[in-house]
Amino acid sequence: MKRLALIAMLAALAAGPAAAETPGVTKTEIRLGQTMPYSGNASAYGVVGKATAAYFEKINREQGGISGRKIVFISLDDGYSPPKTVEQTRRLVEQDEVLAILGTLGTPTNTAIHRYLNAKKVPQLLITTGAHKWADPKGYPWTMPGMVSYQTEGTIYGRYLRATRPDAKIALLSQNDDFGRDYIHGFKQGLGEAAQKMIVAETTYEVSDPKIDSQIIALKASGADAFFSVTLGKFSSQAIRKAAEIGWKPQPFIVPTSSVGIKTILEPAGIENAAGLISASTVKTVSDPQWAGDAGMREYLAFLKAYMPDLDPNDSGGVTGYHAGMIMAQILKQCGEDLSRANVMRQAASLHMQLPMLLPGIEIKTGPDDYLPLQQLRMQRFDGKTWQLFGEPIDE
């Protein structure tokens, strides 16, 4: 198995490492682990792990690590295969003896190691998935998500629609899995008691379906004049294109944050068909000219230039990994000299910080009974060229 060595080991081995009071911690280093899909169908998301590694490289090079300890970040390929995730995570915990697992990507992969890491009392931090189940400090106190939950995002869309179009007749299309169910549950929560009256049609699709044309045609036929398309990848593009082809113009036409990529989603749908789409965001868009002089944007672009010069700045996975590294660094700083796994979790549950690529008004905040670090979004509308923000941040 090819191992991705992301951070160089210390040169000062002559002094000899101190006996670690906590796995992964010596007088000179802190070892952190991760699995990522560096191969397979989801390999495009590997940039998240690479960006986190690059941020730790920056910390080591420019600041000498954290509290005099270099960060050794071991990121292994799991191919987005849950059995491989289990194998690699056990290796990280039992052989490499990492202090914590950081940022592992995907709901099925994290589900496969969820119970194991909690039984071992190993922090499973800032995982890259929005499933709501990860924010369960009582049931799984060693696991913390790193994204806005799908349920939170769905709730915000429901609240927005109830406030702006209380007379809307809503159609819902969702992926038939936890991803889709979390969004729909949150959306109905946001609508509140009005959900029963406002929702006039609801259907699903399977990830194995070749097309969703029949679902779009049926939803239009319901008489719906507003649409929440809880879709991913090609299905998002298909929904946008098919609605335009049959002359269905729901207002609003809402898509989740995972379906806003201009090159990956909107261009295949026909960019002219995407004008007017509504979504939300927590982060600044590199291509948006309004952030050209922004200090946080300049900081991020300087980081890319120095540590990831080959990365397309518009790849949002870079921001995800960059922020994960920054949050983890803050957790370790707050730990001081008590780098026990228990204290790592205490500090992870006491965050309040700004990040350079978060939108104004949005911040990272956690508590002992609240493991969701992000609970605010800004609404945005696609104008045919770029996503334009509007309104103030909306809380769940």
Contacts in CASP RR format, 6 or more apart in sequence:
PFRMAT RR
TARGET T0000
AUTHOR 0000-0000-0000
METHOD contacts of the structure
MODEL  1
MKRLALIAMLAALAAGPAAAETPGVTKTEIRLGQTMPYSGNASAYGVVGK
ATAAYFEKINREQGGISGRKIVFISLDDGYSPPKTVEQTRRLVEQDEVLA
ILGTLGTPTNTAIHRYLNAKKVPQLLITTGAHKWADPKGYPWTMPGMVSY
QTEGTIYGRYLRATRPDAKIALLSQNDDFGRDYIHGFKQGLGEAAQKMIV
AETTYEVSDPKIDSQIIALKASGADAFFSVTLGKFSSQAIRKAAEIGWKP
QPFIVPTSSVGIKTILEPAGIENAAGLISASTVKTVSDPQWAGDAGMREY
LAFLKAYMPDLDPNDSGGVTGYHAGMIMAQILKQCGEDLSRANVMRQAAS
LHMQLPMLLPGIEIKTGPDDYLPLQQLRMQRFDGKTWQLFGEPIDE
1 76 0 8 1.000
1 77 0 8 1.000
1 88 0 8 1.000
2 77 0 8 1.000
3 74 0 8 1.000
3 76 0 8 1.000
3 77 0 8 1.000
4 38 0 8 1.000
4 75 0 8 1.000
4 76 0 8 1.000
4 77 0 8 1.000
5 74 0 8 1.000
6 49 0 8 1.000
6 50 0 8 1.000
6 53 0 8 1.000
6 56 0 8 1.000
6 57 0 8 1.000
6 73 0 8 1.000
6 74 0 8 1.000
6 75 0 8 1.000
7 53 0 8 1.000
7 56 0 8 1.000
7 57 0 8 1.000
7 60 0 8 1.000
7 70 0 8 1.000
7 71 0 8 1.000
7 72 0 8 1.000
7 73 0 8 1.000
9 29 0 8 1.000
9 72 0 8 1.000
10 28 0 8 1.000
10 29 0 8 1.000
10 70 0 8 1.000
10 72 0 8 1.000
12 28 0 8 1.000
15 28 0 8 1.000
17 26 0 8 1.000
17 27 0 8 1.000
17 28 0 8 1.000
17 29 0 8 1.000
18 26 0 8 1.000
18 27 0 8 1.000
18 28 0 8 1.000
19 26 0 8 1.000
20 26 0 8 1.000
20 97 0 8 1.000
21 339 0 8 1.000
21 340 0 8 1.000
22 99 0 8 1.000
22 339 0 8 1.000
22 340 0 8 1.000
22 341 0 8 1.000
23 31 0 8 1.000
23 93 0 8 1.000
23 97 0 8 1.000
23 98 0 8 1.000
23 99 0 8 1.000
23 341 0 8 1.000
24 30 0 8 1.000
24 31 0 8 1.000
24 96 0 8 1.000
24 97 0 8 1.000
24 98 0 8 1.000
24 99 0 8 1.000
25 31 0 8 1.000
25 69 0 8 1.000
25 99 0 8 1.000
25 339 0 8 1.000
26 69 0 8 1.000
27 69 0 8 1.000
28 68 0 8 1.000
28 69 0 8 1.000
28 70 0 8 1.000
29 69 0 8 1.000
29 70 0 8 1.000
29 71 0 8 1.000
29 72 0 8 1.000
30 66 0 8 1.000
30 69 0 8 1.000
30 70 0 8 1.000
30 71 0 8 1.000
30 72 0 8 1.000
30 99 0 8 1.000
30 332 0 8 1.000
30 339 0 8 1.000
31 72 0 8 1.000
31 73 0 8 1.000
31 74 0 8 1.000
31 96 0 8 1.000
31 97 0 8 1.000
31 98 0 8 1.000
31 99 0 8 1.000
32 56 0 8 1.000
32 71 0 8 1.000
32 72 0 8 1.000
32 73 0 8 1.000
32 74 0 8 1.000
32 98 0 8 1.000
32 99 0 8 1.000
32 100 0 8 1.000
32 101 0 8 1.000
32 102 0 8 1.000
32 328 0 8 1.000
33 73 0 8 1.000
33 74 0 8 1.000
33 75 0 8 1.000
33 76 0 8 1.000
33 92 0 8 1.000
33 96 0 8 1.000
33 98 0 8 1.000
33 100 0 8 1.000
33 101 0 8 1.000
33 102 0 8 1.000
34 49 0 8 1.000
34 52 0 8 1.000
34 73 0 8 1.000
34 74 0 8 1.000
34 75 0 8 1.000
34 76 0 8 1.000
34 92 0 8 1.000
34 101 0 8 1.000
34 102 0 8 1.000
34 103 0 8 1.000
34 104 0 8 1.000
35 75 0 8 1.000
35 76 0 8 1.000
35 77 0 8 1.000
35 78 0 8 1.000
35 84 0 8 1.000
35 85 0 8 1.000
35 88 0 8 1.000
35 89 0 8 1.000
35 92 0 8 1.000
35 104 0 8 1.000
35 105 0 8 1.000
35 109 0 8 1.000
36 45 0 8 1.000
36 46 0 8 1.000
36 48 0 8 1.000
36 49 0 8 1.000
36 75 0 8 1.000
36 76 0 8 1.000
36 77 0 8 1.000
36 78 0 8 1.000
36 104 0 8 1.000
36 105 0 8 1.000
37 43 0 8 1.000
37 45 0 8 1.000
37 46 0 8 1.000
37 77 0 8 1.000
37 78 0 8 1.000
37 79 0 8 1.000
37 80 0 8 1.000
37 105 0 8 1.000
38 46 0 8 1.000
38 75 0 8 1.000
38 77 0 8 1.000
38 79 0 8 1.000
39 77 0 8 1.000
39 79 0 8 1.000
40 79 0 8 1.000
40 80 0 8 1.000
41 80 0 8 1.000
42 79 0 8 1.000
42 80 0 8 1.000
42 105 0 8 1.000
43 79 0 8 1.000
43 80 0 8 1.000
45 80 0 8 1.000
45 105 0 8 1.000
45 128 0 8 1.000
45 317 0 8 1.000
46 105 0 8 1.000
47 311 0 8 1.000
47 315 0 8 1.000
47 317 0 8 1.000
47 318 0 8 1.000
47 321 0 8 1.000
48 103 0 8 1.000
48 105 0 8 1.000
48 128 0 8 1.000
48 317 0 8 1.000
48 318 0 8 1.000
48 320 0 8 1.000
48 321 0 8 1.000
48 324 0 8 1.000
49 75 0 8 1.000
49 103 0 8 1.000
49 105 0 8 1.000
49 321 0 8 1.000
49 324 0 8 1.000
50 75 0 8 1.000
50 308 0 8 1.000
50 311 0 8 1.000
50 318 0 8 1.000
51 308 0 8 1.000
51 311 0 8 1.000
51 317 0 8 1.000
51 318 0 8 1.000
51 319 0 8 1.000
51 320 0 8 1.000
51 321 0 8 1.000
51 322 0 8 1.000
51 324 0 8 1.000
52 73 0 8 1.000
52 75 0 8 1.000
52 102 0 8 1.000
52 103 0 8 1.000
52 321 0 8 1.000
52 322 0 8 1.000
52 324 0 8 1.000
52 325 0 8 1.000
52 328 0 8 1.000
53 73 0 8 1.000
53 75 0 8 1.000
54 303 0 8 1.000
54 307 0 8 1.000
54 308 0 8 1.000
54 322 0 8 1.000
55 303 0 8 1.000
55 307 0 8 1.000
55 321 0 8 1.000
55 322 0 8 1.000
55 324 0 8 1.000
55 325 0 8 1.000
55 326 0 8 1.000
55 329 0 8 1.000
56 71 0 8 1.000
56 73 0 8 1.000
56 325 0 8 1.000
56 329 0 8 1.000
57 307 0 8 1.000
58 303 0 8 1.000
58 306 0 8 1.000
58 307 0 8 1.000
59 65 0 8 1.000
59 66 0 8 1.000
59 71 0 8 1.000
59 329 0 8 1.000
60 70 0 8 1.000
60 71 0 8 1.000
64 70 0 8 1.000
65 71 0 8 1.000
66 329 0 8 1.000
66 332 0 8 1.000
66 333 0 8 1.000
67 332 0 8 1.000
67 333 0 8 1.000
67 336 0 8 1.000
67 337 0 8 1.000
71 329 0 8 1.000
71 332 0 8 1.000
73 102 0 8 1.000
74 92 0 8 1.000
74 96 0 8 1.000
74 98 0 8 1.000
76 88 0 8 1.000
76 91 0 8 1.000
76 92 0 8 1.000
77 84 0 8 1.000
77 88 0 8 1.000
78 84 0 8 1.000
78 85 0 8 1.000
78 88 0 8 1.000
78 104 0 8 1.000
78 109 0 8 1.000
80 105 0 8 1.000
80 106 0 8 1.000
80 108 0 8 1.000
80 109 0 8 1.000
81 109 0 8 1.000
82 108 0 8 1.000
82 109 0 8 1.000
82 111 0 8 1.000
82 112 0 8 1.000
83 112 0 8 1.000
85 104 0 8 1.000
85 109 0 8 1.000
85 110 0 8 1.000
85 112 0 8 1.000
85 113 0 8 1.000
86 112 0 8 1.000
86 113 0 8 1.000
86 116 0 8 1.000
89 101 0 8 1.000
89 104 0 8 1.000
89 113 0 8 1.000
89 116 0 8 1.000
89 117 0 8 1.000
90 116 0 8 1.000
92 98 0 8 1.000
92 101 0 8 1.000
93 101 0 8 1.000
93 117 0 8 1.000
93 120 0 8 1.000
93 122 0 8 1.000
98 122 0 8 1.000
99 123 0 8 1.000
99 339 0 8 1.000
99 341 0 8 1.000
99 344 0 8 1.000
100 122 0 8 1.000
100 123 0 8 1.000
100 124 0 8 1.000
100 125 0 8 1.000
100 328 0 8 1.000
100 341 0 8 1.000
100 344 0 8 1.000
101 113 0 8 1.000
101 117 0 8 1.000
101 122 0 8 1.000
101 123 0 8 1.000
101 124 0 8 1.000
101 125 0 8 1.000
102 125 0 8 1.000
102 126 0 8 1.000
102 324 0 8 1.000
102 325 0 8 1.000
102 328 0 8 1.000
103 125 0 8 1.000
103 126 0 8 1.000
103 127 0 8 1.000
103 128 0 8 1.000
103 146 0 8 1.000
103 321 0 8 1.000
103 324 0 8 1.000
104 110 0 8 1.000
104 113 0 8 1.000
104 124 0 8 1.000
104 127 0 8 1.000
104 128 0 8 1.000
105 127 0 8 1.000
105 128 0 8 1.000
105 129 0 8 1.000
106 127 0 8 1.000
106 128 0 8 1.000
106 129 0 8 1.000
107 129 0 8 1.000
107 130 0 8 1.000
107 131 0 8 1.000
107 178 0 8 1.000
107 179 0 8 1.000
110 124 0 8 1.000
110 127 0 8 1.000
110 129 0 8 1.000
110 131 0 8 1.000
110 134 0 8 1.000
110 143 0 8 1.000
113 124 0 8 1.000
114 124 0 8 1.000
114 140 0 8 1.000
114 143 0 8 1.000
117 123 0 8 1.000
117 124 0 8 1.000
117 142 0 8 1.000
117 143 0 8 1.000
118 124 0 8 1.000
118 139 0 8 1.000
118 140 0 8 1.000
118 141 0 8 1.000
118 142 0 8 1.000
118 143 0 8 1.000
121 142 0 8 1.000
121 341 0 8 1.000
121 342 0 8 1.000
122 142 0 8 1.000
122 341 0 8 1.000
123 142 0 8 1.000
123 144 0 8 1.000
123 341 0 8 1.000
123 344 0 8 1.000
123 345 0 8 1.000
123 348 0 8 1.000
124 142 0 8 1.000
124 143 0 8 1.000
124 144 0 8 1.000
125 144 0 8 1.000
125 146 0 8 1.000
125 328 0 8 1.000
125 331 0 8 1.000
125 344 0 8 1.000
125 348 0 8 1.000
126 144 0 8 1.000
126 145 0 8 1.000
126 146 0 8 1.000
126 324 0 8 1.000
126 325 0 8 1.000
126 327 0 8 1.000
126 328 0 8 1.000
126 373 0 8 1.000
127 134 0 8 1.000
127 143 0 8 1.000
127 144 0 8 1.000
127 145 0 8 1.000
127 146 0 8 1.000
128 146 0 8 1.000
128 147 0 8 1.000
128 320 0 8 1.000
128 321 0 8 1.000
128 324 0 8 1.000
129 145 0 8 1.000
129 147 0 8 1.000
130 145 0 8 1.000
130 146 0 8 1.000
130 147 0 8 1.000
130 148 0 8 1.000
130 149 0 8 1.000
130 150 0 8 1.000
130 182 0 8 1.000
131 145 0 8 1.000
131 149 0 8 1.000
131 150 0 8 1.000
131 178 0 8 1.000
131 179 0 8 1.000
131 182 0 8 1.000
132 149 0 8 1.000
132 150 0 8 1.000
132 151 0 8 1.000
132 152 0 8 1.000
132 182 0 8 1.000
132 185 0 8 1.000
133 178 0 8 1.000
134 140 0 8 1.000
134 143 0 8 1.000
134 144 0 8 1.000
134 145 0 8 1.000
134 149 0 8 1.000
134 371 0 8 1.000
135 144 0 8 1.000
135 145 0 8 1.000
135 149 0 8 1.000
135 370 0 8 1.000
135 371 0 8 1.000
135 372 0 8 1.000
136 143 0 8 1.000
136 371 0 8 1.000
137 349 0 8 1.000
137 368 0 8 1.000
137 369 0 8 1.000
137 370 0 8 1.000
137 371 0 8 1.000
141 345 0 8 1.000
142 341 0 8 1.000
142 345 0 8 1.000
143 371 0 8 1.000
144 345 0 8 1.000
144 348 0 8 1.000
144 349 0 8 1.000
144 366 0 8 1.000
144 371 0 8 1.000
144 373 0 8 1.000
145 371 0 8 1.000
145 372 0 8 1.000
145 373 0 8 1.000
146 324 0 8 1.000
146 327 0 8 1.000
146 373 0 8 1.000
146 374 0 8 1.000
147 320 0 8 1.000
147 374 0 8 1.000
148 257 0 8 1.000
148 282 0 8 1.000
148 372 0 8 1.000
148 374 0 8 1.000
148 375 0 8 1.000
148 377 0 8 1.000
149 182 0 8 1.000
149 372 0 8 1.000
150 179 0 8 1.000
150 180 0 8 1.000
150 182 0 8 1.000
150 183 0 8 1.000
150 186 0 8 1.000
150 256 0 8 1.000
151 182 0 8 1.000
151 183 0 8 1.000
151 185 0 8 1.000
151 186 0 8 1.000
151 189 0 8 1.000
152 186 0 8 1.000
152 372 0 8 1.000
152 374 0 8 1.000
152 375 0 8 1.000
152 377 0 8 1.000
152 396 0 8 1.000
153 183 0 8 1.000
153 256 0 8 1.000
153 257 0 8 1.000
153 280 0 8 1.000
153 377 0 8 1.000
154 183 0 8 1.000
154 184 0 8 1.000
154 186 0 8 1.000
154 187 0 8 1.000
154 189 0 8 1.000
154 190 0 8 1.000
154 256 0 8 1.000
155 186 0 8 1.000
155 187 0 8 1.000
155 189 0 8 1.000
155 190 0 8 1.000
155 396 0 8 1.000
156 190 0 8 1.000
156 280 0 8 1.000
156 377 0 8 1.000
156 394 0 8 1.000
156 395 0 8 1.000
156 396 0 8 1.000
157 187 0 8 1.000
157 190 0 8 1.000
157 228 0 8 1.000
157 254 0 8 1.000
157 280 0 8 1.000
158 186 0 8 1.000
158 187 0 8 1.000
158 188 0 8 1.000
158 189 0 8 1.000
158 190 0 8 1.000
158 191 0 8 1.000
159 190 0 8 1.000
159 191 0 8 1.000
159 394 0 8 1.000
160 278 0 8 1.000
160 379 0 8 1.000
160 394 0 8 1.000
161 168 0 8 1.000
161 170 0 8 1.000
161 191 0 8 1.000
161 198 0 8 1.000
161 226 0 8 1.000
161 228 0 8 1.000
161 252 0 8 1.000
161 254 0 8 1.000
162 190 0 8 1.000
162 191 0 8 1.000
162 192 0 8 1.000
162 194 0 8 1.000
162 198 0 8 1.000
164 252 0 8 1.000
165 226 0 8 1.000
165 251 0 8 1.000
165 252 0 8 1.000
166 194 0 8 1.000
166 198 0 8 1.000
168 198 0 8 1.000
168 225 0 8 1.000
168 226 0 8 1.000
169 198 0 8 1.000
169 200 0 8 1.000
169 222 0 8 1.000
169 223 0 8 1.000
169 224 0 8 1.000
169 225 0 8 1.000
169 226 0 8 1.000
170 198 0 8 1.000
170 199 0 8 1.000
170 200 0 8 1.000
170 201 0 8 1.000
170 224 0 8 1.000
170 226 0 8 1.000
170 227 0 8 1.000
170 228 0 8 1.000
171 199 0 8 1.000
171 200 0 8 1.000
171 201 0 8 1.000
171 202 0 8 1.000
171 219 0 8 1.000
171 220 0 8 1.000
171 222 0 8 1.000
171 223 0 8 1.000
171 224 0 8 1.000
171 226 0 8 1.000
171 227 0 8 1.000
171 228 0 8 1.000
171 250 0 8 1.000
172 184 0 8 1.000
172 187 0 8 1.000
172 199 0 8 1.000
172 201 0 8 1.000
172 202 0 8 1.000
172 203 0 8 1.000
172 227 0 8 1.000
172 228 0 8 1.000
172 230 0 8 1.000
173 202 0 8 1.000
173 203 0 8 1.000
173 204 0 8 1.000
173 205 0 8 1.000
173 212 0 8 1.000
173 215 0 8 1.000
173 216 0 8 1.000
173 219 0 8 1.000
173 227 0 8 1.000
173 228 0 8 1.000
173 229 0 8 1.000
173 230 0 8 1.000
173 231 0 8 1.000
173 239 0 8 1.000
174 180 0 8 1.000
174 181 0 8 1.000
174 183 0 8 1.000
174 184 0 8 1.000
174 202 0 8 1.000
174 204 0 8 1.000
174 205 0 8 1.000
174 230 0 8 1.000
174 231 0 8 1.000
175 204 0 8 1.000
175 205 0 8 1.000
175 206 0 8 1.000
175 207 0 8 1.000
175 230 0 8 1.000
175 231 0 8 1.000
175 232 0 8 1.000
175 235 0 8 1.000
176 204 0 8 1.000
176 205 0 8 1.000
176 206 0 8 1.000
176 207 0 8 1.000
177 207 0 8 1.000
179 230 0 8 1.000
179 232 0 8 1.000
180 204 0 8 1.000
180 230 0 8 1.000
183 228 0 8 1.000
183 230 0 8 1.000
183 256 0 8 1.000
184 202 0 8 1.000
184 230 0 8 1.000
187 228 0 8 1.000
188 195 0 8 1.000
188 199 0 8 1.000
191 198 0 8 1.000
191 199 0 8 1.000
200 222 0 8 1.000
200 223 0 8 1.000
200 224 0 8 1.000
201 218 0 8 1.000
201 219 0 8 1.000
201 222 0 8 1.000
201 223 0 8 1.000
201 224 0 8 1.000
203 215 0 8 1.000
203 218 0 8 1.000
203 219 0 8 1.000
204 215 0 8 1.000
205 212 0 8 1.000
205 215 0 8 1.000
205 231 0 8 1.000
205 235 0 8 1.000
207 232 0 8 1.000
209 235 0 8 1.000
211 238 0 8 1.000
212 231 0 8 1.000
212 235 0 8 1.000
212 238 0 8 1.000
212 239 0 8 1.000
212 242 0 8 1.000
213 238 0 8 1.000
213 242 0 8 1.000
216 238 0 8 1.000
216 239 0 8 1.000
216 242 0 8 1.000
216 243 0 8 1.000
216 246 0 8 1.000
216 248 0 8 1.000
217 242 0 8 1.000
217 246 0 8 1.000
219 227 0 8 1.000
219 248 0 8 1.000
220 243 0 8 1.000
220 246 0 8 1.000
220 247 0 8 1.000
220 248 0 8 1.000
224 250 0 8 1.000
225 250 0 8 1.000
225 251 0 8 1.000
226 250 0 8 1.000
226 251 0 8 1.000
226 252 0 8 1.000
226 253 0 8 1.000
226 254 0 8 1.000
227 243 0 8 1.000
227 248 0 8 1.000
227 250 0 8 1.000
227 252 0 8 1.000
227 253 0 8 1.000
227 254 0 8 1.000
228 254 0 8 1.000
229 236 0 8 1.000
229 239 0 8 1.000
229 240 0 8 1.000
229 253 0 8 1.000
229 254 0 8 1.000
229 255 0 8 1.000
229 259 0 8 1.000
230 256 0 8 1.000
231 238 0 8 1.000
231 239 0 8 1.000
231 255 0 8 1.000
231 256 0 8 1.000
231 259 0 8 1.000
232 258 0 8 1.000
232 259 0 8 1.000
233 258 0 8 1.000
233 259 0 8 1.000
233 264 0 8 1.000
233 265 0 8 1.000
234 268 0 8 1.000
236 255 0 8 1.000
236 259 0 8 1.000
236 265 0 8 1.000
236 269 0 8 1.000
237 265 0 8 1.000
237 266 0 8 1.000
237 268 0 8 1.000
237 269 0 8 1.000
237 270 0 8 1.000
238 269 0 8 1.000
239 255 0 8 1.000
239 269 0 8 1.000
240 253 0 8 1.000
240 255 0 8 1.000
240 265 0 8 1.000
240 266 0 8 1.000
240 269 0 8 1.000
240 270 0 8 1.000
240 273 0 8 1.000
240 274 0 8 1.000
240 277 0 8 1.000
241 268 0 8 1.000
241 269 0 8 1.000
241 270 0 8 1.000
241 273 0 8 1.000
243 249 0 8 1.000
243 250 0 8 1.000
243 253 0 8 1.000
243 273 0 8 1.000
244 269 0 8 1.000
244 270 0 8 1.000
244 272 0 8 1.000
244 273 0 8 1.000
252 276 0 8 1.000
252 277 0 8 1.000
252 278 0 8 1.000
253 276 0 8 1.000
253 277 0 8 1.000
253 278 0 8 1.000
254 277 0 8 1.000
254 278 0 8 1.000
254 279 0 8 1.000
255 265 0 8 1.000
255 277 0 8 1.000
255 278 0 8 1.000
255 279 0 8 1.000
256 279 0 8 1.000
257 279 0 8 1.000
257 280 0 8 1.000
257 281 0 8 1.000
257 282 0 8 1.000
257 377 0 8 1.000
259 265 0 8 1.000
259 279 0 8 1.000
260 266 0 8 1.000
260 277 0 8 1.000
260 279 0 8 1.000
260 281 0 8 1.000
260 380 0 8 1.000
260 382 0 8 1.000
260 387 0 8 1.000
261 316 0 8 1.000
262 271 0 8 1.000
262 287 0 8 1.000
262 386 0 8 1.000
263 314 0 8 1.000
266 274 0 8 1.000
266 277 0 8 1.000
266 382 0 8 1.000
271 384 0 8 1.000
272 384 0 8 1.000
274 382 0 8 1.000
274 384 0 8 1.000
275 382 0 8 1.000
275 383 0 8 1.000
275 384 0 8 1.000
276 381 0 8 1.000
276 382 0 8 1.000
276 383 0 8 1.000
276 384 0 8 1.000
277 381 0 8 1.000
277 382 0 8 1.000
278 379 0 8 1.000
278 380 0 8 1.000
278 381 0 8 1.000
279 379 0 8 1.000
279 380 0 8 1.000
279 382 0 8 1.000
279 387 0 8 1.000
280 377 0 8 1.000
280 378 0 8 1.000
280 379 0 8 1.000
280 380 0 8 1.000
280 394 0 8 1.000
281 359 0 8 1.000
281 377 0 8 1.000
281 378 0 8 1.000
281 380 0 8 1.000
281 387 0 8 1.000
281 389 0 8 1.000
282 358 0 8 1.000
282 359 0 8 1.000
282 362 0 8 1.000
282 374 0 8 1.000
282 376 0 8 1.000
282 377 0 8 1.000
282 378 0 8 1.000
283 316 0 8 1.000
283 319 0 8 1.000
283 323 0 8 1.000
283 357 0 8 1.000
283 358 0 8 1.000
283 359 0 8 1.000
284 291 0 8 1.000
284 294 0 8 1.000
284 296 0 8 1.000
284 297 0 8 1.000
284 357 0 8 1.000
284 358 0 8 1.000
284 359 0 8 1.000
285 291 0 8 1.000
285 314 0 8 1.000
285 386 0 8 1.000
285 387 0 8 1.000
286 297 0 8 1.000
286 300 0 8 1.000
286 301 0 8 1.000
286 313 0 8 1.000
286 314 0 8 1.000
287 314 0 8 1.000
287 386 0 8 1.000
288 386 0 8 1.000
288 387 0 8 1.000
289 386 0 8 1.000
291 297 0 8 1.000
295 356 0 8 1.000
296 356 0 8 1.000
296 357 0 8 1.000
297 356 0 8 1.000
297 357 0 8 1.000
299 356 0 8 1.000
300 319 0 8 1.000
300 322 0 8 1.000
300 356 0 8 1.000
300 357 0 8 1.000
301 313 0 8 1.000
303 322 0 8 1.000
304 311 0 8 1.000
304 313 0 8 1.000
304 318 0 8 1.000
308 318 0 8 1.000
311 318 0 8 1.000
319 357 0 8 1.000
322 357 0 8 1.000
323 355 0 8 1.000
323 357 0 8 1.000
323 358 0 8 1.000
326 355 0 8 1.000
326 356 0 8 1.000
327 351 0 8 1.000
327 353 0 8 1.000
327 355 0 8 1.000
327 364 0 8 1.000
327 373 0 8 1.000
330 351 0 8 1.000
330 353 0 8 1.000
331 344 0 8 1.000
331 347 0 8 1.000
331 348 0 8 1.000
331 351 0 8 1.000
332 339 0 8 1.000
332 344 0 8 1.000
332 347 0 8 1.000
334 347 0 8 1.000
334 350 0 8 1.000
335 343 0 8 1.000
335 344 0 8 1.000
335 347 0 8 1.000
346 368 0 8 1.000
348 366 0 8 1.000
349 366 0 8 1.000
349 367 0 8 1.000
349 368 0 8 1.000
349 370 0 8 1.000
349 371 0 8 1.000
350 366 0 8 1.000
350 367 0 8 1.000
350 368 0 8 1.000
351 364 0 8 1.000
351 365 0 8 1.000
351 366 0 8 1.000
351 367 0 8 1.000
351 373 0 8 1.000
352 363 0 8 1.000
352 364 0 8 1.000
352 365 0 8 1.000
352 366 0 8 1.000
353 363 0 8 1.000
353 364 0 8 1.000
353 365 0 8 1.000
354 363 0 8 1.000
354 364 0 8 1.000
355 363 0 8 1.000
355 364 0 8 1.000
358 364 0 8 1.000
359 378 0 8 1.000
359 389 0 8 1.000
359 393 0 8 1.000
361 376 0 8 1.000
361 393 0 8 1.000
362 374 0 8 1.000
362 376 0 8 1.000
362 377 0 8 1.000
362 378 0 8 1.000
362 393 0 8 1.000
363 376 0 8 1.000
364 373 0 8 1.000
364 374 0 8 1.000
365 373 0 8 1.000
365 375 0 8 1.000
366 372 0 8 1.000
366 373 0 8 1.000
375 395 0 8 1.000
375 396 0 8 1.000
376 393 0 8 1.000
376 394 0 8 1.000
376 395 0 8 1.000
376 396 0 8 1.000
377 393 0 8 1.000
377 394 0 8 1.000
378 389 0 8 1.000
378 390 0 8 1.000
378 391 0 8 1.000
378 392 0 8 1.000
378 393 0 8 1.000
378 394 0 8 1.000
379 389 0 8 1.000
379 390 0 8 1.000
379 391 0 8 1.000
379 394 0 8 1.000
380 387 0 8 1.000
380 388 0 8 1.000
380 389 0 8 1.000
380 390 0 8 1.000
381 387 0 8 1.000
381 388 0 8 1.000
381 390 0 8 1.000
382 388 0 8 1.000
END
